[in-house]
Amino acid sequence: MDIFSTAQEATLRKYFWIEERRFYDRARADRSVGAVVAHCLGLGATETDVFADRVVEAGIRSTDGRGGFDFLATQIGPCGYGIADLRACYAALSENFVQQSQAA
């Protein structure tokens, strides 16, 4: 019985590690894309940090993890970007994070 509980514990630890990694990767992507959009909006360094924090917070508060994207989708109009551009930016960042995690 001890073997089963050890295996189950290892499986749960792996699952939690994967979910934690996804959370940090998504938060990093939200922060990075938020900084790009803030720069496009002409915000200064301090305002860019605050804006990026708001994007990350929106991602954390959403139940599906897309809150940062949804928040930015409402802000990109003045930049001349569209939803497709926003998706491309997230995809590029996500691909970069996957390559980094596979190398580790």
C-alpha positions in Angstrom: 0.0 0.0 0.0 2.9 2.3 0.7 4.1 2.0 -2.9 0.7 3.2 -4.1 0.7 6.3 -1.8 4.2 7.2 -2.8 3.3 6.9 -6.5 0.2 9.0 -6.0 2.1 11.6 -4.1 4.7 11.8 -6.9 2.0 12.2 -9.5 0.3 15.0 -7.5 3.7 16.7 -7.0 4.3 16.6 -10.7 0.8 17.9 -11.5 1.2 20.8 -9.0 4.7 21.6 -10.4 3.3 21.7 -14.0 0.3 23.9 -13.0 2.6 26.2 -11.0 4.9 26.5 -14.1 1.9 27.3 -16.3 0.8 30.0 -13.9 4.2 31.7 -13.8 4.6 31.4 -17.6 1.2 33.0 -18.1 1.9 35.8 -15.6 5.3 36.5 -17.3 3.5 36.6 -20.7 0.8 38.9 -19.3 3.5 41.2 -17.8 5.6 41.3 -21.0 2.7 42.0 -23.4 1.3 44.5 -20.9 4.6 46.4 -21.0 4.6 46.4 -24.8 1.0 47.8 -24.8 1.8 50.3 -22.1 4.8 51.6 -24.1 2.6 51.8 -27.2 0.1 53.9 -25.1 3.0 56.3 -24.3 3.1 55.5 -20.6 6.3 56.3 -18.6 8.3 53.7 -16.7 6.4 53.9 -13.5 3.0 53.9 -15.2 4.2 50.9 -17.4 4.9 48.9 -14.2 1.5 49.7 -12.8 -0.2 48.9 -16.0 1.7 45.6 -16.3 0.7 44.8 -12.7 -3.0 45.4 -13.6 -2.7 43.0 -16.5 -1.2 40.3 -14.3 -3.8 40.9 -11.6 -6.6 40.5 -14.3 -5.0 37.2 -15.3 -4.9 36.0 -11.7 -8.5 37.0 -10.9 -10.0 35.3 -14.0 -11.1 31.7 -13.6 -9.8 30.6 -17.0 -6.4 32.4 -16.9 -7.2 34.7 -19.8 -8.0 37.8 -17.8 -4.8 39.5 -18.8 -5.5 38.9 -22.5 -9.1 40.1 -22.1 -8.0 43.2 -20.3 -5.4 44.0 -23.0 -7.9 43.4 -25.7 -9.9 46.4 -24.3 -6.8 48.6 -24.2 -5.1 48.0 -27.6 -7.4 50.1 -29.7 -5.4 53.4 -29.5 -2.2 51.4 -30.4 -3.6 50.4 -33.8 -3.2 46.7 -32.8 -5.9 44.1 -33.3 -6.8 40.9 -31.5 -4.8 38.9 -34.0 -1.7 41.0 -33.2 -2.2 40.4 -29.5 -2.6 36.7 -30.0 0.6 36.6 -32.1 2.5 38.4 -29.3 1.2 35.9 -26.7 2.0 33.0 -29.0 5.5 34.2 -29.6 6.1 34.6 -25.8 4.5 31.2 -25.0 6.7 29.4 -27.6 9.8 31.0 -26.0 8.7 29.9 -22.5 8.1 26.3 -23.7 11.6 26.2 -25.3 13.2 27.5 -22.1 11.4 25.0 -19.9 12.3 22.0 -22.2 15.9 23.0 -22.1 15.9 22.9 -18.3 
